[in-house]
Amino acid sequence: MKHVVVTDEDTSLGHLIDRVEAGETIQIVRRGKPVARMVPDQAVRLPIPPDFWDDIDRIATPQEESAGVFMRRLRDDARF
């Protein structure tokens, strides 16, 4: 874990967030005492590949009825 003093030059919030995004944990220290800790978010979100929806369209089964008709049928049949 990296310790950063509040008065250091590299303590700009954007710079610290970049480091945390890269996986680093940073402890903020003021007058020699820890006051805060910045940790990376546990849920890493990966970008959706550009061809993702093309693959979904290719493998999805086309529906014969509209969504409204489908929902009405579910409601009327009490299968919701």
Residue pairs with C-beta under 8 A, 6 or more apart in sequence:
1 25
1 26
1 27
1 37
2 19
2 24
2 25
2 26
2 27
3 26
3 27
3 29
3 34
4 10
4 11
4 16
4 26
4 27
4 28
4 29
5 11
5 29
5 30
6 28
6 29
6 30
6 35
10 16
11 28
16 26
16 38
17 38
19 26
20 26
20 38
20 39
20 40
21 40
23 40
24 40
25 37
25 38
25 39
25 40
26 37
26 38
27 34
27 36
27 37
27 38
28 34
28 35
28 36
28 37
28 38
29 35
63 70
65 73
74 80
